[in-house]
Amino acid sequence: MAASALDTDLDRQIAATHARFVEAMAARLPSMETETKERYFGVLSTLVAKLEHEGKSLREVLNETMAEAAGAIMLELVR
């Protein structure tokens, strides 16, 4: 089944936004404190590991990640 024009355009937009995200974070890394980098890496590596698990839906991945990341997010908000 061929992808619809909407699906193709959404795929393109997602890839472009992901590239922008990578560039934005790369620009921020040099000025981030080590503790912030550690928390960010913890959240990011957990998210990627969950995304690599093909048996989980995106909804499951996001629910689990939000619950686990809440502590790291709160630490950044109160700093």
PQR file with spaces between the fields and no chain letter, atoms N, CA, C, O and H, PARSE charges and radii, in Angstrom:
ATOM       1  N    MET     1       0.845   -1.185    0.000 -0.4000 1.5000
ATOM       2  CA   MET     1       0.000    0.000    0.000 -0.0000 2.0000
ATOM       3  C    MET     1       0.884    1.240    0.000  0.5500 1.7000
ATOM       4  O    MET     1       1.773    1.361    0.843 -0.5500 1.4000
ATOM       5  N    ALA     2       0.661    2.140   -0.910 -0.4000 1.5000
ATOM       6  CA   ALA     2       1.472    3.352   -1.022 -0.0000 2.0000
ATOM       7  C    ALA     2       1.070    4.349    0.061  0.5500 1.7000
ATOM       8  O    ALA     2      -0.098    4.464    0.432 -0.5500 1.4000
ATOM       9  H    ALA     2      -0.060    2.042   -1.595  0.4000 1.0000
ATOM      10  N    ALA     3       2.067    5.057    0.548 -0.4000 1.5000
ATOM      11  CA   ALA     3       1.806    6.082    1.557 -0.0000 2.0000
ATOM      12  C    ALA     3       1.047    7.235    0.917  0.5500 1.7000
ATOM      13  O    ALA     3       1.299    7.610   -0.228 -0.5500 1.4000
ATOM      14  H    ALA     3       3.016    4.964    0.247  0.4000 1.0000
ATOM      15  N    SER     4       0.119    7.781    1.675 -0.4000 1.5000
ATOM      16  CA   SER     4      -0.625    8.921    1.162 -0.0000 2.0000
ATOM      17  C    SER     4       0.280   10.152    1.154  0.5500 1.7000
ATOM      18  O    SER     4       1.327   10.177    1.800 -0.5500 1.4000
ATOM      19  H    SER     4      -0.086    7.476    2.605  0.4000 1.0000
ATOM      20  N    ALA     5      -0.147   11.162    0.414 -0.4000 1.5000
ATOM      21  CA   ALA     5       0.622   12.408    0.359 -0.0000 2.0000
ATOM      22  C    ALA     5       0.750   13.016    1.752  0.5500 1.7000
ATOM      23  O    ALA     5       1.792   13.574    2.093 -0.5500 1.4000
ATOM      24  H    ALA     5      -0.998   11.141   -0.111  0.4000 1.0000
ATOM      25  N    LEU     6      -0.302   12.910    2.554 -0.4000 1.5000
ATOM      26  CA   LEU     6      -0.257   13.444    3.918 -0.0000 2.0000
ATOM      27  C    LEU     6       0.777   12.702    4.752  0.5500 1.7000
ATOM      28  O    LEU     6       1.577   13.326    5.448 -0.5500 1.4000
ATOM      29  H    LEU     6      -1.149   12.456    2.277  0.4000 1.0000
ATOM      30  N    ASP     7       0.767   11.360    4.686 -0.4000 1.5000
ATOM      31  CA   ASP     7       1.751   10.571    5.430 -0.0000 2.0000
ATOM      32  C    ASP     7       3.175   10.918    5.002  0.5500 1.7000
ATOM      33  O    ASP     7       4.064   11.082    5.838 -0.5500 1.4000
ATOM      34  H    ASP     7       0.116   10.852    4.120  0.4000 1.0000
ATOM      35  N    THR     8       3.375   11.027    3.707 -0.4000 1.5000
ATOM      36  CA   THR     8       4.706   11.356    3.192 -0.0000 2.0000
ATOM      37  C    THR     8       5.146   12.723    3.682  0.5500 1.7000
ATOM      38  O    THR     8       6.296   12.900    4.087 -0.5500 1.4000
ATOM      39  H    THR     8       2.652   10.894    3.028  0.4000 1.0000
ATOM      40  N    ASP     9       4.238   13.694    3.648 -0.4000 1.5000
ATOM      41  CA   ASP     9       4.584   15.035    4.116 -0.0000 2.0000
ATOM      42  C    ASP     9       4.845   15.047    5.616  0.5500 1.7000
ATOM      43  O    ASP     9       5.770   15.716    6.077 -0.5500 1.4000
ATOM      44  H    ASP     9       3.304   13.551    3.319  0.4000 1.0000
ATOM      45  N    LEU    10       4.038   14.312    6.383 -0.4000 1.5000
ATOM      46  CA   LEU    10       4.280   14.238    7.828 -0.0000 2.0000
ATOM      47  C    LEU    10       5.620   13.585    8.127  0.5500 1.7000
ATOM      48  O    LEU    10       6.345   14.045    9.009 -0.5500 1.4000
ATOM      49  H    LEU    10       3.287   13.769    6.009  0.4000 1.0000
ATOM      50  N    ASP    11       5.961   12.523    7.408 -0.4000 1.5000
ATOM      51  CA   ASP    11       7.269   11.885    7.582 -0.0000 2.0000
ATOM      52  C    ASP    11       8.390   12.876    7.326  0.5500 1.7000
ATOM      53  O    ASP    11       9.363   12.925    8.079 -0.5500 1.4000
ATOM      54  H    ASP    11       5.372   12.150    6.692  0.4000 1.0000
ATOM      55  N    ARG    12       8.262   13.666    6.270 -0.4000 1.5000
ATOM      56  CA   ARG    12       9.274   14.669    5.934 -0.0000 2.0000
ATOM      57  C    ARG    12       9.371   15.726    7.030  0.5500 1.7000
ATOM      58  O    ARG    12      10.472   16.115    7.421 -0.5500 1.4000
ATOM      59  H    ARG    12       7.472   13.627    5.658  0.4000 1.0000
ATOM      60  N    GLN    13       8.229   16.193    7.526 -0.4000 1.5000
ATOM      61  CA   GLN    13       8.225   17.213    8.570 -0.0000 2.0000
ATOM      62  C    GLN    13       8.823   16.685    9.876  0.5500 1.7000
ATOM      63  O    GLN    13       9.549   17.400   10.566 -0.5500 1.4000
ATOM      64  H    GLN    13       7.335   15.878    7.208  0.4000 1.0000
ATOM      65  N    ILE    14       8.515   15.442   10.204 -0.4000 1.5000
ATOM      66  CA   ILE    14       9.076   14.830   11.414 -0.0000 2.0000
ATOM      67  C    ILE    14      10.590   14.728   11.297  0.5500 1.7000
ATOM      68  O    ILE    14      11.307   15.069   12.238 -0.5500 1.4000
ATOM      69  H    ILE    14       7.925   14.861    9.643  0.4000 1.0000
ATOM      70  N    ALA    15      11.084   14.262   10.152 -0.4000 1.5000
ATOM      71  CA   ALA    15      12.537   14.146    9.950 -0.0000 2.0000
ATOM      72  C    ALA    15      13.205   15.512   10.023  0.5500 1.7000
ATOM      73  O    ALA    15      14.274   15.642   10.619 -0.5500 1.4000
ATOM      74  H    ALA    15      10.501   13.985    9.388  0.4000 1.0000
ATOM      75  N    ALA    16      12.600   16.524    9.434 -0.4000 1.5000
ATOM      76  CA   ALA    16      13.175   17.875    9.461 -0.0000 2.0000
ATOM      77  C    ALA    16      13.189   18.436   10.883  0.5500 1.7000
ATOM      78  O    ALA    16      14.165   19.061   11.297 -0.5500 1.4000
ATOM      79  H    ALA    16      11.731   16.419    8.950  0.4000 1.0000
ATOM      80  N    THR    17      12.118   18.215   11.618 -0.4000 1.5000
ATOM      81  CA   THR    17      12.053   18.700   12.994 -0.0000 2.0000
ATOM      82  C    THR    17      13.042   17.959   13.878  0.5500 1.7000
ATOM      83  O    THR    17      13.656   18.555   14.763 -0.5500 1.4000
ATOM      84  H    THR    17      11.325   17.708   11.282  0.4000 1.0000
ATOM      85  N    HIS    18      13.197   16.669   13.643 -0.4000 1.5000
ATOM      86  CA   HIS    18      14.185   15.902   14.398 -0.0000 2.0000
ATOM      87  C    HIS    18      15.589   16.450   14.153  0.5500 1.7000
ATOM      88  O    HIS    18      16.375   16.583   15.091 -0.5500 1.4000
ATOM      89  H    HIS    18      12.699   16.185   12.924  0.4000 1.0000
ATOM      90  N    ALA    19      15.907   16.769   12.901 -0.4000 1.5000
ATOM      91  CA   ALA    19      17.217   17.345   12.575 -0.0000 2.0000
ATOM      92  C    ALA    19      17.401   18.687   13.285  0.5500 1.7000
ATOM      93  O    ALA    19      18.489   18.972   13.786 -0.5500 1.4000
ATOM      94  H    ALA    19      15.268   16.661   12.139  0.4000 1.0000
ATOM      95  N    ARG    20      16.360   19.508   13.335 -0.4000 1.5000
ATOM      96  CA   ARG    20      16.436   20.787   14.048 -0.0000 2.0000
ATOM      97  C    ARG    20      16.673   20.570   15.536  0.5500 1.7000
ATOM      98  O    ARG    20      17.441   21.301   16.160 -0.5500 1.4000
ATOM      99  H    ARG    20      15.476   19.276   12.928  0.4000 1.0000
ATOM     100  N    PHE    21      16.004   19.551   16.110 -0.4000 1.5000
ATOM     101  CA   PHE    21      16.171   19.220   17.521 -0.0000 2.0000
ATOM     102  C    PHE    21      17.620   18.842   17.817  0.5500 1.7000
ATOM     103  O    PHE    21      18.209   19.319   18.787 -0.5500 1.4000
ATOM     104  H    PHE    21      15.379   18.956   15.603  0.4000 1.0000
ATOM     105  N    VAL    22      18.186   17.984   16.975 -0.4000 1.5000
ATOM     106  CA   VAL    22      19.573   17.551   17.169 -0.0000 2.0000
ATOM     107  C    VAL    22      20.513   18.751   17.121  0.5500 1.7000
ATOM     108  O    VAL    22      21.412   18.863   17.955 -0.5500 1.4000
ATOM     109  H    VAL    22      17.708   17.596   16.187  0.4000 1.0000
ATOM     110  N    GLU    23      20.323   19.638   16.169 -0.4000 1.5000
ATOM     111  CA   GLU    23      21.159   20.843   16.062 -0.0000 2.0000
ATOM     112  C    GLU    23      20.996   21.746   17.283  0.5500 1.7000
ATOM     113  O    GLU    23      21.980   22.260   17.815 -0.5500 1.4000
ATOM     114  H    GLU    23      19.593   19.548   15.492  0.4000 1.0000
ATOM     115  N    ALA    24      19.761   21.936   17.721 -0.4000 1.5000
ATOM     116  CA   ALA    24      19.513   22.811   18.873 -0.0000 2.0000
ATOM     117  C    ALA    24      20.166   22.257   20.137  0.5500 1.7000
ATOM     118  O    ALA    24      20.771   23.008   20.902 -0.5500 1.4000
ATOM     119  H    ALA    24      18.962   21.519   17.288  0.4000 1.0000
ATOM     120  N    MET    25      20.049   20.952   20.358 -0.4000 1.5000
ATOM     121  CA   MET    25      20.664   20.364   21.553 -0.0000 2.0000
ATOM     122  C    MET    25      22.182   20.380   21.458  0.5500 1.7000
ATOM     123  O    MET    25      22.859   20.610   22.461 -0.5500 1.4000
ATOM     124  H    MET    25      19.558   20.342   19.737  0.4000 1.0000
ATOM     125  N    ALA    26      22.727   20.139   20.275 -0.4000 1.5000
ATOM     126  CA   ALA    26      24.182   20.198   20.104 -0.0000 2.0000
ATOM     127  C    ALA    26      24.698   21.592   20.431  0.5500 1.7000
ATOM     128  O    ALA    26      25.783   21.733   20.996 -0.5500 1.4000
ATOM     129  H    ALA    26      22.177   19.953   19.460  0.4000 1.0000
ATOM     130  N    ALA    27      23.941   22.615   20.087 -0.4000 1.5000
ATOM     131  CA   ALA    27      24.348   23.990   20.385 -0.0000 2.0000
ATOM     132  C    ALA    27      24.273   24.286   21.875  0.5500 1.7000
ATOM     133  O    ALA    27      25.051   25.098   22.378 -0.5500 1.4000
ATOM     134  H    ALA    27      23.059   22.500   19.628  0.4000 1.0000
ATOM     135  N    ARG    28      23.362   23.652   22.585 -0.4000 1.5000
ATOM     136  CA   ARG    28      23.200   23.898   24.028 -0.0000 2.0000
ATOM     137  C    ARG    28      24.187   23.120   24.900  0.5500 1.7000
ATOM     138  O    ARG    28      24.525   23.562   25.998 -0.5500 1.4000
ATOM     139  H    ARG    28      22.731   22.993   22.177  0.4000 1.0000
ATOM     140  N    LEU    29      24.641   21.983   24.425 -0.4000 1.5000
ATOM     141  CA   LEU    29      25.481   21.112   25.258 -0.0000 2.0000
ATOM     142  C    LEU    29      26.700   21.812   25.860  0.5500 1.7000
ATOM     143  O    LEU    29      26.966   21.615   27.046 -0.5500 1.4000
ATOM     144  H    LEU    29      24.366   21.624   23.534  0.4000 1.0000
ATOM     145  N    PRO    30      27.446   22.608   25.115 -0.5600 1.5000
ATOM     146  CA   PRO    30      28.635   23.221   25.709  0.2800 2.0000
ATOM     147  C    PRO    30      28.345   24.116   26.918  0.5500 1.7000
ATOM     148  O    PRO    30      29.201   24.263   27.790 -0.5500 1.4000
ATOM     149  N    SER    31      27.163   24.710   26.981 -0.4000 1.5000
ATOM     150  CA   SER    31      26.849   25.611   28.093 -0.0000 2.0000
ATOM     151  C    SER    31      26.065   24.937   29.217  0.5500 1.7000
ATOM     152  O    SER    31      25.768   25.576   30.226 -0.5500 1.4000
ATOM     153  H    SER    31      26.468   24.591   26.273  0.4000 1.0000
ATOM     154  N    MET    32      25.729   23.678   29.061 -0.4000 1.5000
ATOM     155  CA   MET    32      24.959   22.976   30.090 -0.0000 2.0000
ATOM     156  C    MET    32      25.870   22.524   31.224  0.5500 1.7000
ATOM     157  O    MET    32      27.009   22.112   31.004 -0.5500 1.4000
ATOM     158  H    MET    32      25.970   23.159   28.241  0.4000 1.0000
ATOM     159  N    GLU    33      25.342   22.611   32.443 -0.4000 1.5000
ATOM     160  CA   GLU    33      26.083   22.103   33.597 -0.0000 2.0000
ATOM     161  C    GLU    33      26.113   20.576   33.542  0.5500 1.7000
ATOM     162  O    GLU    33      25.218   19.946   32.979 -0.5500 1.4000
ATOM     163  H    GLU    33      24.417   22.946   32.622  0.4000 1.0000
ATOM     164  N    THR    34      27.136   20.003   34.123 -0.4000 1.5000
ATOM     165  CA   THR    34      27.308   18.553   34.103 -0.0000 2.0000
ATOM     166  C    THR    34      26.094   17.827   34.672  0.5500 1.7000
ATOM     167  O    THR    34      25.658   16.821   34.111 -0.5500 1.4000
ATOM     168  H    THR    34      27.863   20.515   34.580  0.4000 1.0000
ATOM     169  N    GLU    35      25.540   18.327   35.785 -0.4000 1.5000
ATOM     170  CA   GLU    35      24.384   17.677   36.397 -0.0000 2.0000
ATOM     171  C    GLU    35      23.187   17.689   35.455  0.5500 1.7000
ATOM     172  O    GLU    35      22.437   16.715   35.396 -0.5500 1.4000
ATOM     173  H    GLU    35      25.894   19.144   36.241  0.4000 1.0000
ATOM     174  N    THR    36      23.002   18.775   34.722 -0.4000 1.5000
ATOM     175  CA   THR    36      21.904   18.869   33.759 -0.0000 2.0000
ATOM     176  C    THR    36      22.135   17.890   32.616  0.5500 1.7000
ATOM     177  O    THR    36      21.204   17.219   32.170 -0.5500 1.4000
ATOM     178  H    THR    36      23.611   19.567   34.770  0.4000 1.0000
ATOM     179  N    LYS    37      23.372   17.808   32.143 -0.4000 1.5000
ATOM     180  CA   LYS    37      23.690   16.849   31.087 -0.0000 2.0000
ATOM     181  C    LYS    37      23.409   15.427   31.538  0.5500 1.7000
ATOM     182  O    LYS    37      22.894   14.620   30.763 -0.5500 1.4000
ATOM     183  H    LYS    37      24.128   18.352   32.506  0.4000 1.0000
ATOM     184  N    GLU    38      23.740   15.113   32.783 -0.4000 1.5000
ATOM     185  CA   GLU    38      23.503   13.766   33.300 -0.0000 2.0000
ATOM     186  C    GLU    38      22.017   13.441   33.324  0.5500 1.7000
ATOM     187  O    GLU    38      21.611   12.351   32.922 -0.5500 1.4000
ATOM     188  H    GLU    38      24.158   15.769   33.412  0.4000 1.0000
ATOM     189  N    ARG    39      21.197   14.392   33.797 -0.4000 1.5000
ATOM     190  CA   ARG    39      19.749   14.163   33.835 -0.0000 2.0000
ATOM     191  C    ARG    39      19.196   14.044   32.420  0.5500 1.7000
ATOM     192  O    ARG    39      18.376   13.168   32.145 -0.5500 1.4000
ATOM     193  H    ARG    39      21.526   15.278   34.124  0.4000 1.0000
ATOM     194  N    TYR    40      19.637   14.914   31.527 -0.4000 1.5000
ATOM     195  CA   TYR    40      19.174   14.874   30.145 -0.0000 2.0000
ATOM     196  C    TYR    40      19.542   13.541   29.496  0.5500 1.7000
ATOM     197  O    TYR    40      18.714   12.919   28.830 -0.5500 1.4000
ATOM     198  H    TYR    40      20.303   15.625   31.751  0.4000 1.0000
ATOM     199  N    PHE    41      20.776   13.111   29.691 -0.4000 1.5000
ATOM     200  CA   PHE    41      21.212   11.840   29.119 -0.0000 2.0000
ATOM     201  C    PHE    41      20.382   10.684   29.668  0.5500 1.7000
ATOM     202  O    PHE    41      20.013    9.778   28.920 -0.5500 1.4000
ATOM     203  H    PHE    41      21.449   13.616   30.231  0.4000 1.0000
ATOM     204  N    GLY    42      20.088   10.706   30.962 -0.4000 1.5000
ATOM     205  CA   GLY    42      19.279    9.650   31.559 -0.0000 2.0000
ATOM     206  C    GLY    42      17.909    9.567   30.920  0.5500 1.7000
ATOM     207  O    GLY    42      17.447    8.478   30.579 -0.5500 1.4000
ATOM     208  H    GLY    42      20.388   11.442   31.570  0.4000 1.0000
ATOM     209  N    VAL    43      17.260   10.695   30.754 -0.4000 1.5000
ATOM     210  CA   VAL    43      15.924   10.720   30.136 -0.0000 2.0000
ATOM     211  C    VAL    43      16.016   10.297   28.676  0.5500 1.7000
ATOM     212  O    VAL    43      15.225    9.472   28.217 -0.5500 1.4000
ATOM     213  H    VAL    43      17.635   11.580   31.030  0.4000 1.0000
ATOM     214  N    LEU    44      16.970   10.853   27.947 -0.4000 1.5000
ATOM     215  CA   LEU    44      17.102   10.573   26.522 -0.0000 2.0000
ATOM     216  C    LEU    44      17.444    9.110   26.261  0.5500 1.7000
ATOM     217  O    LEU    44      16.850    8.488   25.380 -0.5500 1.4000
ATOM     218  H    LEU    44      17.613   11.523   28.320  0.4000 1.0000
ATOM     219  N    SER    45      18.386    8.555   27.008 -0.4000 1.5000
ATOM     220  CA   SER    45      18.785    7.162   26.774 -0.0000 2.0000
ATOM     221  C    SER    45      17.649    6.205   27.123  0.5500 1.7000
ATOM     222  O    SER    45      17.473    5.185   26.455 -0.5500 1.4000
ATOM     223  H    SER    45      18.869    9.060   27.724  0.4000 1.0000
ATOM     224  N    THR    46      16.877    6.523   28.161 -0.4000 1.5000
ATOM     225  CA   THR    46      15.725    5.696   28.511 -0.0000 2.0000
ATOM     226  C    THR    46      14.673    5.743   27.405  0.5500 1.7000
ATOM     227  O    THR    46      14.106    4.714   27.037 -0.5500 1.4000
ATOM     228  H    THR    46      17.020    7.351   28.703  0.4000 1.0000
ATOM     229  N    LEU    47      14.417    6.936   26.881 -0.4000 1.5000
ATOM     230  CA   LEU    47      13.444    7.082   25.797 -0.0000 2.0000
ATOM     231  C    LEU    47      13.865    6.282   24.573  0.5500 1.7000
ATOM     232  O    LEU    47      13.048    5.578   23.981 -0.5500 1.4000
ATOM     233  H    LEU    47      14.877    7.771   27.180  0.4000 1.0000
ATOM     234  N    VAL    48      15.125    6.384   24.190 -0.4000 1.5000
ATOM     235  CA   VAL    48      15.604    5.669   23.005 -0.0000 2.0000
ATOM     236  C    VAL    48      15.498    4.162   23.214  0.5500 1.7000
ATOM     237  O    VAL    48      15.075    3.438   22.312 -0.5500 1.4000
ATOM     238  H    VAL    48      15.790    6.957   24.671  0.4000 1.0000
ATOM     239  N    ALA    49      15.877    3.690   24.389 -0.4000 1.5000
ATOM     240  CA   ALA    49      15.786    2.249   24.665 -0.0000 2.0000
ATOM     241  C    ALA    49      14.345    1.770   24.552  0.5500 1.7000
ATOM     242  O    ALA    49      14.092    0.686   24.026 -0.5500 1.4000
ATOM     243  H    ALA    49      16.220    4.277   25.122  0.4000 1.0000
ATOM     244  N    LYS    50      13.411    2.555   25.033 -0.4000 1.5000
ATOM     245  CA   LYS    50      12.002    2.174   24.943 -0.0000 2.0000
ATOM     246  C    LYS    50      11.520    2.200   23.492  0.5500 1.7000
ATOM     247  O    LYS    50      10.761    1.325   23.077 -0.5500 1.4000
ATOM     248  H    LYS    50      13.616    3.436   25.461  0.4000 1.0000
ATOM     249  N    LEU    51      11.955    3.193   22.725 -0.4000 1.5000
ATOM     250  CA   LEU    51      11.563    3.269   21.317 -0.0000 2.0000
ATOM     251  C    LEU    51      12.109    2.099   20.513  0.5500 1.7000
ATOM     252  O    LEU    51      11.491    1.670   19.538 -0.5500 1.4000
ATOM     253  H    LEU    51      12.572    3.904   23.062  0.4000 1.0000
ATOM     254  N    GLU    52      13.255    1.585   20.913 -0.4000 1.5000
ATOM     255  CA   GLU    52      13.854    0.447   20.211 -0.0000 2.0000
ATOM     256  C    GLU    52      13.092   -0.849   20.470  0.5500 1.7000
ATOM     257  O    GLU    52      13.235   -1.811   19.715 -0.5500 1.4000
ATOM     258  H    GLU    52      13.757    1.933   21.705  0.4000 1.0000
ATOM     259  N    HIS    53      12.297   -0.883   21.515 -0.4000 1.5000
ATOM     260  CA   HIS    53      11.507   -2.069   21.847 -0.0000 2.0000
ATOM     261  C    HIS    53      10.279   -2.074   20.943  0.5500 1.7000
ATOM     262  O    HIS    53       9.318   -1.347   21.194 -0.5500 1.4000
ATOM     263  H    HIS    53      12.181   -0.101   22.128  0.4000 1.0000
ATOM     264  N    GLU    54      10.310   -2.884   19.903 -0.4000 1.5000
ATOM     265  CA   GLU    54       9.259   -2.868   18.885 -0.0000 2.0000
ATOM     266  C    GLU    54       7.903   -3.338   19.397  0.5500 1.7000
ATOM     267  O    GLU    54       6.884   -3.063   18.763 -0.5500 1.4000
ATOM     268  H    GLU    54      11.091   -3.475   19.699  0.4000 1.0000
ATOM     269  N    GLY    55       7.867   -4.024   20.502 -0.4000 1.5000
ATOM     270  CA   GLY    55       6.608   -4.535   21.018 -0.0000 2.0000
ATOM     271  C    GLY    55       5.775   -3.495   21.746  0.5500 1.7000
ATOM     272  O    GLY    55       4.623   -3.759   22.090 -0.5500 1.4000
ATOM     273  H    GLY    55       8.695   -4.247   21.017  0.4000 1.0000
ATOM     274  N    LYS    56       6.337   -2.314   21.988 -0.4000 1.5000
ATOM     275  CA   LYS    56       5.622   -1.276   22.719 -0.0000 2.0000
ATOM     276  C    LYS    56       5.041   -0.258   21.756  0.5500 1.7000
ATOM     277  O    LYS    56       5.681    0.140   20.783 -0.5500 1.4000
ATOM     278  H    LYS    56       7.273   -2.100   21.709  0.4000 1.0000
ATOM     279  N    SER    57       3.821    0.154   22.046 -0.4000 1.5000
ATOM     280  CA   SER    57       3.226    1.222   21.246 -0.0000 2.0000
ATOM     281  C    SER    57       3.848    2.553   21.656  0.5500 1.7000
ATOM     282  O    SER    57       4.438    2.672   22.730 -0.5500 1.4000
ATOM     283  H    SER    57       3.302   -0.169   22.836  0.4000 1.0000
ATOM     284  N    LEU    58       3.709    3.534   20.802 -0.4000 1.5000
ATOM     285  CA   LEU    58       4.231    4.862   21.134 -0.0000 2.0000
ATOM     286  C    LEU    58       3.536    5.401   22.382  0.5500 1.7000
ATOM     287  O    LEU    58       4.159    6.086   23.193 -0.5500 1.4000
ATOM     288  H    LEU    58       3.230    3.437   19.929  0.4000 1.0000
ATOM     289  N    ARG    59       2.267    5.098   22.536 -0.4000 1.5000
ATOM     290  CA   ARG    59       1.530    5.532   23.734 -0.0000 2.0000
ATOM     291  C    ARG    59       2.177    4.953   24.995  0.5500 1.7000
ATOM     292  O    ARG    59       2.379    5.673   25.973 -0.5500 1.4000
ATOM     293  H    ARG    59       1.761    4.541   21.877  0.4000 1.0000
ATOM     294  N    GLU    60       2.503    3.657   24.976 -0.4000 1.5000
ATOM     295  CA   GLU    60       3.149    3.021   26.130 -0.0000 2.0000
ATOM     296  C    GLU    60       4.503    3.660   26.412  0.5500 1.7000
ATOM     297  O    GLU    60       4.837    3.956   27.559 -0.5500 1.4000
ATOM     298  H    GLU    60       2.339    3.073   24.181  0.4000 1.0000
ATOM     299  N    VAL    61       5.273    3.869   25.355 -0.4000 1.5000
ATOM     300  CA   VAL    61       6.599    4.480   25.504 -0.0000 2.0000
ATOM     301  C    VAL    61       6.483    5.853   26.157  0.5500 1.7000
ATOM     302  O    VAL    61       7.211    6.160   27.101 -0.5500 1.4000
ATOM     303  H    VAL    61       5.001    3.629   24.422  0.4000 1.0000
ATOM     304  N    LEU    62       5.569    6.674   25.658 -0.4000 1.5000
ATOM     305  CA   LEU    62       5.422    8.026   26.195 -0.0000 2.0000
ATOM     306  C    LEU    62       4.898    8.018   27.627  0.5500 1.7000
ATOM     307  O    LEU    62       5.366    8.797   28.457 -0.5500 1.4000
ATOM     308  H    LEU    62       4.977    6.425   24.891  0.4000 1.0000
ATOM     309  N    ASN    63       3.938    7.154   27.926 -0.4000 1.5000
ATOM     310  CA   ASN    63       3.437    7.068   29.301 -0.0000 2.0000
ATOM     311  C    ASN    63       4.545    6.688   30.275  0.5500 1.7000
ATOM     312  O    ASN    63       4.693    7.314   31.325 -0.5500 1.4000
ATOM     313  H    ASN    63       3.558    6.521   27.252  0.4000 1.0000
ATOM     314  N    GLU    64       5.315    5.674   29.932 -0.4000 1.5000
ATOM     315  CA   GLU    64       6.406    5.235   30.801 -0.0000 2.0000
ATOM     316  C    GLU    64       7.479    6.311   30.928  0.5500 1.7000
ATOM     317  O    GLU    64       7.980    6.571   32.022 -0.5500 1.4000
ATOM     318  H    GLU    64       5.195    5.166   29.080  0.4000 1.0000
ATOM     319  N    THR    65       7.827    6.931   29.810 -0.4000 1.5000
ATOM     320  CA   THR    65       8.883    7.942   29.819 -0.0000 2.0000
ATOM     321  C    THR    65       8.466    9.154   30.642  0.5500 1.7000
ATOM     322  O    THR    65       9.270    9.685   31.409 -0.5500 1.4000
ATOM     323  H    THR    65       7.420    6.719   28.921  0.4000 1.0000
ATOM     324  N    MET    66       7.231    9.593   30.495 -0.4000 1.5000
ATOM     325  CA   MET    66       6.769   10.755   31.270 -0.0000 2.0000
ATOM     326  C    MET    66       6.814   10.464   32.766  0.5500 1.7000
ATOM     327  O    MET    66       7.233   11.311   33.554 -0.5500 1.4000
ATOM     328  H    MET    66       6.578    9.162   29.873  0.4000 1.0000
ATOM     329  N    ALA    67       6.388    9.283   33.149 -0.4000 1.5000
ATOM     330  CA   ALA    67       6.405    8.926   34.568 -0.0000 2.0000
ATOM     331  C    ALA    67       7.833    8.888   35.102  0.5500 1.7000
ATOM     332  O    ALA    67       8.102    9.372   36.201 -0.5500 1.4000
ATOM     333  H    ALA    67       6.047    8.595   32.508  0.4000 1.0000
ATOM     334  N    GLU    68       8.735    8.320   34.335 -0.4000 1.5000
ATOM     335  CA   GLU    68      10.120    8.191   34.781 -0.0000 2.0000
ATOM     336  C    GLU    68      10.872    9.517   34.709  0.5500 1.7000
ATOM     337  O    GLU    68      11.774    9.757   35.511 -0.5500 1.4000
ATOM     338  H    GLU    68       8.517    7.926   33.442  0.4000 1.0000
ATOM     339  N    ALA    69      10.515   10.373   33.766 -0.4000 1.5000
ATOM     340  CA   ALA    69      11.235   11.637   33.571 -0.0000 2.0000
ATOM     341  C    ALA    69      10.743   12.742   34.497  0.5500 1.7000
ATOM     342  O    ALA    69      11.394   13.781   34.605 -0.5500 1.4000
ATOM     343  H    ALA    69       9.782   10.177   33.114  0.4000 1.0000
ATOM     344  N    ALA    70       9.633   12.547   35.154 -0.4000 1.5000
ATOM     345  CA   ALA    70       9.039   13.603   35.983 -0.0000 2.0000
ATOM     346  C    ALA    70      10.035   14.152   37.011  0.5500 1.7000
ATOM     347  O    ALA    70      10.098   15.363   37.223 -0.5500 1.4000
ATOM     348  H    ALA    70       9.104   11.703   35.066  0.4000 1.0000
ATOM     349  N    GLY    71      10.797   13.286   37.638 -0.4000 1.5000
ATOM     350  CA   GLY    71      11.768   13.740   38.631 -0.0000 2.0000
ATOM     351  C    GLY    71      12.838   14.630   38.032  0.5500 1.7000
ATOM     352  O    GLY    71      13.179   15.664   38.607 -0.5500 1.4000
ATOM     353  H    GLY    71      10.746   12.302   37.466  0.4000 1.0000
ATOM     354  N    ALA    72      13.368   14.246   36.892 -0.4000 1.5000
ATOM     355  CA   ALA    72      14.400   15.049   36.232 -0.0000 2.0000
ATOM     356  C    ALA    72      13.839   16.387   35.776  0.5500 1.7000
ATOM     357  O    ALA    72      14.511   17.414   35.866 -0.5500 1.4000
ATOM     358  H    ALA    72      13.091   13.407   36.425  0.4000 1.0000
ATOM     359  N    ILE    73      12.623   16.371   35.294 -0.4000 1.5000
ATOM     360  CA   ILE    73      11.997   17.617   34.833 -0.0000 2.0000
ATOM     361  C    ILE    73      11.786   18.554   36.020  0.5500 1.7000
ATOM     362  O    ILE    73      12.055   19.751   35.918 -0.5500 1.4000
ATOM     363  H    ILE    73      12.076   15.537   35.222  0.4000 1.0000
ATOM     364  N    MET    74      11.311   18.024   37.134 -0.4000 1.5000
ATOM     365  CA   MET    74      11.096   18.862   38.324 -0.0000 2.0000
ATOM     366  C    MET    74      12.412   19.462   38.820  0.5500 1.7000
ATOM     367  O    MET    74      12.443   20.621   39.234 -0.5500 1.4000
ATOM     368  H    MET    74      11.092   17.052   37.217  0.4000 1.0000
ATOM     369  N    LEU    75      13.482   18.695   38.783 -0.4000 1.5000
ATOM     370  CA   LEU    75      14.779   19.228   39.213 -0.0000 2.0000
ATOM     371  C    LEU    75      15.196   20.417   38.362  0.5500 1.7000
ATOM     372  O    LEU    75      15.753   21.383   38.882 -0.5500 1.4000
ATOM     373  H    LEU    75      13.457   17.754   38.446  0.4000 1.0000
ATOM     374  N    GLU    76      14.938   20.360   37.076 -0.4000 1.5000
ATOM     375  CA   GLU    76      15.288   21.477   36.192 -0.0000 2.0000
ATOM     376  C    GLU    76      14.391   22.677   36.438  0.5500 1.7000
ATOM     377  O    GLU    76      14.847   23.817   36.346 -0.5500 1.4000
ATOM     378  H    GLU    76      14.485   19.575   36.653  0.4000 1.0000
ATOM     379  N    LEU    77      13.132   22.442   36.748 -0.4000 1.5000
ATOM     380  CA   LEU    77      12.201   23.545   36.955 -0.0000 2.0000
ATOM     381  C    LEU    77      12.482   24.326   38.229  0.5500 1.7000
ATOM     382  O    LEU    77      12.240   25.532   38.277 -0.5500 1.4000
ATOM     383  H    LEU    77      12.762   21.516   36.823  0.4000 1.0000
ATOM     384  N    VAL    78      12.986   23.666   39.252 -0.4000 1.5000
ATOM     385  CA   VAL    78      13.209   24.346   40.530 -0.0000 2.0000
ATOM     386  C    VAL    78      14.603   24.934   40.659  0.5500 1.7000
ATOM     387  O    VAL    78      14.914   25.580   41.660 -0.5500 1.4000
ATOM     388  H    VAL    78      13.183   22.686   39.212  0.4000 1.0000
ATOM     389  N    ARG    79      15.433   24.722   39.673 -0.4000 1.5000
ATOM     390  CA   ARG    79      16.802   25.255   39.729 -0.0000 2.0000
ATOM     391  C    ARG    79      16.821   26.726   39.506  0.5500 1.7000
ATOM     392  O    ARG    79      17.888   27.339   39.520 -0.5500 1.4000
ATOM     393  H    ARG    79      15.181   24.198   38.859  0.4000 1.0000
